Amino acid sequence: MFLKTSVPKSICNRCHRTLTDPLSIKREFGPVCYRKVVEPTERVKKMSTKAKEIKELPNVAEWFGWDKNELTN
């Protein structure tokens, strides 16, 4: 039986190349793969947060001619 350890892998989770940089080992992604996988996800999170802030502005739907029902979905 194998026990799961919390030691980071020294192989990239995306391209399976060997990682040598301590930060890359901690992230479990090389720098190129990190930009391709993780950063877009963070950008989407920021965009969805910004969208929520915009929805909370009074009458924003009317300003842009948006349907309020579409914004609530």
Contacts in CASP RR format, 6 or more apart in sequence:
PFRMAT RR
TARGET T0000
AUTHOR 0000-0000-0000
METHOD contacts of the structure
MODEL  1
MFLKTSVPKSICNRCHRTLTDPLSIKREFGPVCYRKVVEPTERVKKMSTK
AKEIKELPNVAEWFGWDKNELTN
8 25 0 8 1.000
8 26 0 8 1.000
8 28 0 8 1.000
9 19 0 8 1.000
9 25 0 8 1.000
9 28 0 8 1.000
10 18 0 8 1.000
10 19 0 8 1.000
10 20 0 8 1.000
10 25 0 8 1.000
11 17 0 8 1.000
11 18 0 8 1.000
11 19 0 8 1.000
12 18 0 8 1.000
12 19 0 8 1.000
12 24 0 8 1.000
12 28 0 8 1.000
12 29 0 8 1.000
12 30 0 8 1.000
12 33 0 8 1.000
13 28 0 8 1.000
13 29 0 8 1.000
13 33 0 8 1.000
14 29 0 8 1.000
14 30 0 8 1.000
14 33 0 8 1.000
14 36 0 8 1.000
14 37 0 8 1.000
15 30 0 8 1.000
15 32 0 8 1.000
15 33 0 8 1.000
17 30 0 8 1.000
19 25 0 8 1.000
19 28 0 8 1.000
19 30 0 8 1.000
21 30 0 8 1.000
21 31 0 8 1.000
24 30 0 8 1.000
24 31 0 8 1.000
24 34 0 8 1.000
27 34 0 8 1.000
27 38 0 8 1.000
29 37 0 8 1.000
29 38 0 8 1.000
54 60 0 8 1.000
55 71 0 8 1.000
55 72 0 8 1.000
60 66 0 8 1.000
61 67 0 8 1.000
61 68 0 8 1.000
61 71 0 8 1.000
END
